[in-house]
Every structure is written in C-alpha cells, then in structure tokens.
C-alpha cells in the first residue's frame, strides 16, 4: 500500500496505543478545545434546528424497508418518489422525495430531496475502503466516494429532468443529505449536478469523509457537520499513516514505570500476605526500568530516525464546516475551516462520535438543551436508532 507498505505494523505494541490515548487526553483537554475554537464564529440555535431536520432525513436512509421511509416522511414536507434499500460497491442506498404542495408553472424552483445512506452493508464498506485519492476536476478526490456520487448523478439526472418538465418550472432546487459515506456521495453528487444549468444543488453532510483536495473543498453550497472527535472526516491515507506513526513513536516507558510503581504500592497496601519488602520492590522496579530502557526507548529512537517526517494531508472534508465539541461542561458549536480536521484525534470517543445516535444526535441535542437552558428540550424527531 502506498501509505503503509513501509511501516512494520507487526511491531505495533498495543500498550503504545493505550498510553498515547492517555497522552492525548491530557493534551487535548476541554481548555485546549475552547482555545482552539476561540476565534471562530459561534453556531446559532436556529441553525442547529435546521441542521437536525436535515439530519433526520439523512438518518431515515438507514431504515430497512420502503414502508419505514414512507412512515418517516408521513408528517414531513416530503413525499417519496424512489427508494433503493440495498447497496453494492460504489452504489449506495438512497431515496428520492419531492416537496409536497408545490404549485405548477411558477417561478419558484421545484424542490427535491435526495438522501444518501452511509456505511451499512459490505458494499458500503468496500466504497469506504478506497482511501487513495485520484484526479478529479483539477484536484484530488476520495476514489470510492467519488464513484458513489457519480453513480447517483447517472441514475437520477433523467428522472429529475422529467420531473422538471412535468412541473412546468424552470429549475430544480435539489437538497442532498447524508451521513458518513452518504455525506461524501451527496457532496460529490452536488458538485456534479451543478454542472446542469437546470439544477441548483446543495448538500448537508454529517461525518463526511475526508473527500477533496483543498483547492476543491471550498464549496459554499456544501455544509459538513462534524461531531467532536469523529474520526471519519479526519481519515485519509495520509492522516491514518501519520496517526499510526505518532502512536508507534510515542515513548511510553516513563508512564509504564509510573504504573508499576503504583501497582507495587497497591500490592503492599492490600495484599500484605505477600510480605513484599522494600528491597524486593526496589529490585522489581529496577528490573522494569532496565527492561523499558532497553526495549521501548531504542524502538522509539529507531521510529524517529526512520519515520521522522509526516505526510501532508491531501484530502479534507468539503464545504463549510460546523464543529460540535465537548467544551468541559456542555457541547459548543463553531463554524471552523475544514482544514481544522487534517489530523486524527486519538480519543476514547473517536468512533462513538461518528455514530448517528450517540454522536450527531447527542451533540446537537446537548447543544440545544444548554442553549435553551432546558434539560427537557427535544427535537421534533428523536434519533431513529
């Protein structure tokens, strides 16, 4: 592999990950998060209400049957037109809906919704797995996600043009939403659909993968929402490689020695039957220190010598980014540049933050409860999962 082939992954020590996780917890604490967001514009509660409406429509693409989509749209402004429940590589599940109560032959555009499902089946995983970037519109794009977005355009351009003709209107306002892989495919599709002069496309994505090179990523018709330490928007070939090297190059010998010191104290305090003497404790600690100095420190030095340089991330999440993050007492939200997500945060919540219920729904719900000073606040729709 172009990013990992030269790294001896067989030498990866799980303890280095556990201790690096502790190191990152100490470094990227709530005070650090507040400071790193300090000069960015705050997200307003009314923005979060609108974002959550889009989130609900995105999450609805994960249900298992067409009937569930119909039930989910029953009290909404949208009427189902088409649904693809299954997925295959680079052909994600999705549904198409049209806004109700639109009048024919008026100047207002025909409003259409395209909601794209994220990773749920083997086909989705294969699309995600293409971490490499390839040429796209003078820049670079995530291979698998680009192909998924282009599939949506090929599949629906004709039907959208037919809907437009039947409506008697001049233009379509196409609203694309998605989560994870679905967010990336929706963003690519928005770019491609906007080549059509009769379609005005925009996209709102939640947890969108690192997708486009910097010269392509700045699109004012795309919004990417990121929940705290969500790993997916930060994950590209370069950032995964950099994270692996950061973990493997971390010198955890001193903190490991600290833990053994603490363990010896616990044994002496609570397991007196062992009759651990001060001399025995001293010998054990001396042995541990020598072992760590003879193994961990040389390995770390070798890692620094062989892999001192880190790769410059090529891909970023697209559009205008909104970041919800734990600030120590609640969730805050800021409009950040998408380059903010050019490094993987190694945290205990990096996977959970990507999920729809415990990640995105929780972040927006806690933000609103704090903003409204109402611990009982609820959105019109709870998370579906």
N, C-alpha and C positions, 0 to 999 in steps of 0.2 A: 504494500500500500504506500502511496506517495507521501502520506503524513506520518505513518507509524512504523514502516518497514525497518528503519534503522534502530528502533528502540528495543532493547532486550526486555520485553514485557514479562518474561519468565522470572526476572529478578525483582519484580514488583513485590513489596512487602506490605501486607495489609495493615501492619502497625503504623507504617508511614502515613497511610490514609487517615487512620483514626487520630493520630497526633496532629496531622496537618489540619484536620477538621477543627480540632480544639484551637489551634493557632489562628485560623480564620475567624472563628467565633470571637476570639479576643480582639482581633484587629478590626473586623467589620461589625462593630457593635452598634447599638442604636445611635450613639453620639456620632459615630462615623457616618451613618446613613443620613442623619439630619444635616450634617455639614456638607456632604457631597451633593445634596439636593437644594441647598440653601438658596441659590440664586436662580432657580428655575421657577416658572410660573405655576401657581397652585391650581389644582383641578377643582372646579366648582361642583357643588352638589347636583345642580341641574344637568351638568354634563354626565355625571355618573348615572343619573336616572335614565338618560338616553342610551348610554353605553350598556346598561343592564338590559334594556329592551332588546338591543341587538344581540347581547349575549344569550338571552333566552332563545331567540330564533336560531342562533348558531348551535346551541346545545340540543335543540329539537332534532337536528340532523342525526343524532346518535341513536335515536329510538329504533326499535327492531321491525316495526311494521308501518305500512302506509296509514292504517287506521289510527295509529298513535300520532302520526303527524297531523292528520285531519282533526283529531281531538285537540291537539295542542294549538292549532290555529283557529279553533272554533270561535273563541271570544276575541280574536285579534282583527287587525285590519286586512289580513291576507287570506287569499283563497288558493288552495293548492291546485297547481296545473300539472305537475310531473314530479315523480319521485324515483330515485334509484337507490335501493336499500343496500344491495351488495356492492362490493368493491373488488377491483383487480389492480395489479401494479400499474400505477400512474393513471388510474381511472377511479377516483374517489366517489363514495356515495354522496348524494346531494338531493336537494329538492328545489323546485321552481314554483314560485307563487306570484299572483298578481294582486295588486291592491284593490279592495272592494270599492264600490260606489264611485268609480271614476266615470266621468261623462265623456261621450264620444265627441270627436271633432272639435276639441277645444285646444287652446294654446298651451295648456299645462301638459307636461310630458306624461307618457304612460309609465306608471311606477310598477316596477317588477323587482321581486326578491329572489336571489339565488343563494341558498345556504349550503355550505360545503362541509362535509363531515371530516373530522380528524382521524387519528390513528385508532382503529378498532379491530381490523382484520389483518390477516397475513399480507394481503395485497397492499394495505396501507403501510405496514412495516417495511415492505420492500421499497416503497416510494421514499420513505424516510431515510432508508439506509444509504442512499446515494449522497454521501457527504461532500463529494467533489463538486467543484464549480466548472461550468463550461461557458463559452462565449455566448453572449446574449445582448443584442442591441448596443453594441459598442462597449459593453462591460461584461460582467460575470453574473451567473445565476446558479442557484442550487439545482442540480440536474433533475432529480426525481420530482421535486415540487414544480419546477418549470414545466415539465411534461404533463403533470396533472392539471395545471392551469390551462395549458393549451388544449388539452382534451375537452375541458368544459366549453371553451370557445368554439371548437369544431362542432361539438354536439349541439349547441344551443343557438348559434347565430341564425340559422334558418328559421327556427321556430319563433325567435324574438322578432325577426323581420316580418313574419306572418302575423304575429300578434299586433305589431305596429300598424300594418296595413288594415287589419280588421277594425282597429280602434279609430282610424281616421286622424290620428295625431301625427305630429311631425317628428317626434323624438321620444326615445325611451330613457327614463331615469332608472338605471339598474343598480340596485343596492345589494352588494355581496357581503356575506358574513361567514365567519368560520372560526374554528378553534384548532390550534396545532397545525398539522398538515393541511387541514381545511382552510386555515387562515392564510397560509402561504399560497395554496392553489387559488384562493379567491383574489389575492393580491396580484398574482400573475395574470389571472383572467381579466381583472380590471384594467391592467395595462394594455392587454391585447384587445379587449372590447372597445377601448377608447380610440383605437385606430379606425373604428367605424364611425363616420360622421353622424350617423343617426342614433348612436348610443352614447349616453353620458354615464359612465360607470364610476362608482366609488366602492371602497371596501373598508370594513372594520374587522380586524382580526385580533384574536385573543391567544397569546402564546405562540405567535407566528415564528417559525424557524428563521435562523439567520439565512437570508434569502438572496439579497442583491449586493453587488459591489457598491461602494459609497457613491460613485457617480450616477448610479441608477436608483439608489434607495430613496432619495428625497422626492417624494411624490405627495402633493398636497391633497390628493383625493384618496389617500390611504391612511388609516389610523391603525397603529399596532398598540395593543394594551398588554402590559407585562405585569405579572403578579410577583412582587418581591424578588426572590432568588430563582425563579423559574429558569431551569437550565436550557430549555429548548431555544428561546430566542438568542441565547449566547453560544449555541453549539454549532460549530463548523469544523471542518478538518483541522484548521489551524488552532482553534481555541481548545479543542479536545486534546490535541498533541501538547499544547502549552500546559494545560491542566495536569496531564499525566506527568510531564517533566517536573512541574512545580511540586507535585506530591512526592515523586521519587527522589527529588533533590533536597528534600527537607531534612535537616539534621534533627532527629528526634531523640538523640542519645541523652541529652540532659533531662528532658521531661520524663523519659523512661526511667532514668536513675531516680528521679524525684518520686515516681510511683513505687519503686521498690523500697525506697526509704519509708514511705508511708505504710506500705504493706508490712514491713518488719515491725513498725510501731504497733500496728493493729494486732499482729501475732503475739507480741509481748504483753499487750494490754488484755486481750480477750482469750488467749489460749495459753494460759500460764502453765498448763500441764506439759507444754512442750519444753519448758525451762530454757528458754532462749537466753543465752548470756550475752553481755555486751561484746565479748571477744568474738563470739560466733557471728553476731550481727555485723561486726566490723569486717570479718573475713568474707561474708556474703556480699556486702556492699563493695568491697574491694574487687572481688571476682566479677561482679556485674559491671562495674565501671571499666575494668580492663577489657571485658568482652565487648562492651559497646564501643569503646575507643578503638578496638582492633577490627571491628566489623563495620559498624554503621558509619563512622567518620570517614574511613578510606573510601567506602562506597559513594558517599555524598560528594567527596572531593573529586572522584572519578566522573560522576554525573555532571558536575560543574565544568570539568575540563572538556568533556565530550559534547555536552549539550548546553553550553552556556547561553547561546542565542535562542530567542523565542521567535516564532513566526509572526509576521504582521497579519492580523485577521483580514481576510478578503471580503467576507460576506457579513452583512448587517441585517437586522430586521427592517422592513421597509416603512416609508411614510413618516408620519408624525407620531412620536411615541408618547404614551401615557404610562407612568410607572406608579403602581400602588406598592407601598413598602411599610414594614413594621418600624415604627419610629420609637419604640420603647414603651409606649402607653396605649397606642392605638394604631390604625392604618392611616397613612397620609397618601396623598396623590400629587404628582407633579408632571408637568409637560417637560420631558427630557429629550435631548438629542438621541437619536438611535445609536450613535457611537458610544453611548453610555454602556451598552451591552456587548462590548467587544472582548470581555473576559468572563469565563465561567466562574461563578461564585460557588465555592465548595462549602455547602451548608447542609444542615440536617433537614431543611425543608425544600431543597432544590428540585426534588421530584414532586412532592405534595403540592408545591406552589403551581405546578403545571396542570394539575387536575381541575376539572370544572367545578365540583362542589367545594372541596377543601382548599382550592387555590383561588380561582377567579370570583366565584360567588361569595366566598367568605371575605375576600379582600374588599369587594365593593359594599357588601352588607355592613361590615365593621366600620368602613369609612362613613357610610351614611348614618349609622347609629351614633357615631361620635359627632358628625356634622350637625345632626338634628337634635343632639342631646336627648335621644330617645332610645333606650335599650330594647324597646319592643318594636322598633321600626322593622317593617317588612316590605319587600318589593311586591309588585303585583303578581309576579311569578317566582316561586322558590326554585332552587336548582332541581332539575329533573332526576338527579341521581344521588 
